[in-house]
């Protein structure tokens, strides 16, 4: 009968491999909606910066890339891109692009005889509908558009590996892969053309967790910690969220100590992981010494140091001629940790006073605050930084989130010490996503993993019951566990269980278990059919009950994938006639700027559009989504929301053209109160300290603008010759282009200051950190000195801002609300 079991599992293995390939293909296909509809177009805002950086890397190489000071962005200051970018995705894309150059252009016609043997539905999954297969080099643009799709399929594969390792069930891994392949929480950052860092980073995250769990699986698996460290270095190079995965691994390592699972093998695994990973991460210029200086990265460092102390204590105990008792060893370790902890705290205090440690950033602080607002109006203005709600979880996680809760009950019986990381991941990801909706993206993998647990584990049990009708299950040869350690948490837990265990597992429970095992041995001919019948009933009930939920989830994912596939630069909509059209106003507007303005033209717009101005229009922008300099963005916000003449007085020194989004489709008027509020945080004379929320710049309930808004350049530019009586002065601005549907409007700034433009362009007026250095910061022209002198440094903790600034009225208001001194806005103002 063993041959029957072997044949069955060989066939089952083949089926699983085919299904896994299907899941990866499904992950790729569902992310191709955007490309199939709109073509190979880079999406939204940040992806355009990522693509432009990839172009620069491909053209200029590594050396120049990491010394790239970009004077086309953040004009006139500029931005040191090479030292402020997470370059992992760019490097991976260029490598793929270069590798594809080695593939000869090949076109293979699939024989009709072969196609005729395939089911019709299979044709839809083949490239070019099965007509032919084509291979060869691709343009860099096309590679960057496809990278999210490729890495989406890769993430699906790594989720399969992770779930299989944690659950000890490849069936559970397949269920997790099937969910991961289409779950909207991951698609939101990995659609074709959505060249976002998260698309690559989440794949690396899943790889890190899988390799880490493998490294602690058994006493001999610790060398895999090296691979886990390398995967972590790749994750760190790809996205700033690497801190999450590093601290999660550190939290798991600390939990193993608390659960009494610590041993020398786990020590080696974590030490190798941390050393290799941290050294690798520190090679990324934007990270540098942050793993040793940043407060948010201290937990993983403390765990590493704690592991060194634990192992030194074990080594000391092992070298003693007279064996040390468990009680004495416990007291010894407490003494060592107390002494070293006190010394470490003293050293840390001194280093903190010397400014060695980097404080928490505004976004990180927001993850631990009960209030919705952080006190930074720029951070608070971004919708992605708002807390998630029930609707968001329903939209991005769907039905599997309920199954994932059930899955938490299935992650405790496995032998691997890695099993508890699923619970830790779920808890941390849920907490973070509650604080910041953008972080729902990290919930995708763990919901997929946990949702696969009950499906796979129950399915495996049912299959085994059917096989038991014809053969016995072979005994699993388990690797001998390391000898039990004394003097630690393991001893405490064993002692606790010795006295409390009998109250949990009573004699009656033991007798019942013994009777069950005896019944299965003596009356196997009765026990096995009963088990098989129960298994059949479970499978039938699960199939009948789950069909509607599965269909609903698949339909929901397909619908969400299509909704998230709009590149934002263009979108599908229906005209009143019912005709479906693609509105491409935005990309055509940027292309008009590229084709009809001088190459040295400077375009002023709100910071959202900066990446598209430099990436699509190929022109200099004033600010963009990097948002690294609050004072500069506040200056931009003040200029745009100032009265028309006042705006022109400043704009003529910085820009040749001004760009606004209009037409009501997410136009600048909806964002404008944020612009004024941010401007007021640095220029207290804009709205005034008595109006920190800048309610003077807003709409009345009937939709009409307040006087301050009605006079502003932004309001007049958006509504120029659209609303009755609203126009821009022809002496100050000239309308030069409005797109087909009126969604983008471009104005030429008249009578610009050529003197200021030439002064900024002169390399002599840039401040370099050393003679001949590439790091040269631009300066505002002298004509803007009266405006710049009015600025008040925005006091926030990020070390790229000055720390001698006084807090803005907005920050004080939010801090008062957080401290419990809530009052109505009218009372505060």
Secondary structure, DSSP 8 states (H G I E B T S, - for coil): -HHHHHHHHHHHHHHHHHHHHHHHHHHHHHTTHHHHHH-S---SSHHHHHHHHHHHHHHHHHHHHTT-EETTSSTTT-EEGGGT---HHHHHHHHHHHHHHTS--EEEE--HHHHHTS-HHHHTTSGGGGSEEEE----HHHHHHHHHHHHHHHHHHHHHHHHHHHHT-HHHHHHHHHHHHH-HHHHTTTSTT---HHHHHHHHHHHHHHHHHHHTSSTT-TTHHHHHHHHHHHHHHH-TTHHHHHHHHHHHHHHHHHTT---HHHHHHHHHHHHHHHHHHHTSTTTTTHHHHBGGGHHHHHHHHHHHHHHHHHHHHHH-SS---HHHHHHHHHHHHHHHHHHHHHHHHHHHHTT-SB---HHHHHTT-SSS--S-HHHHT-GGGS---HHHHHHHHTTHHHHHHHHGGGSSS-SSGGGHHHHHHHHHHHHHHHH-GGGGGGHHHHHHHHHHHHHHHHHHHHHHHHHTTTS---------------SSHHHHHHHHHHHHHHHHS-HHHHHHHHHHHHHHHHTHHHHHHHHHHHHHHHHHHHHHHHHHHHHHHHHHHHHHHHHTT--SSSEEEE-TTS-EEEE-HHHHHHHHHHHHS-TT-EEE--GGGHHHHHHTS--EES--TT---HHHHHHHHHHHTSBHHHHHHHHTTT-SEEEEE-TTSS-HHHHHHHHHHHHHHH-TTSS-GGGTT-TTSSB-TTS-B-HHHHHBHHHHHHHTTTSTT----TTTEEEEEE-TTSSEEEEEESS--HHHHHHHH-GGGSEESSTT-S-EE----GGGHHHHTT------S-TTS-SS----HHHHHHHHHHTT----HHHH-
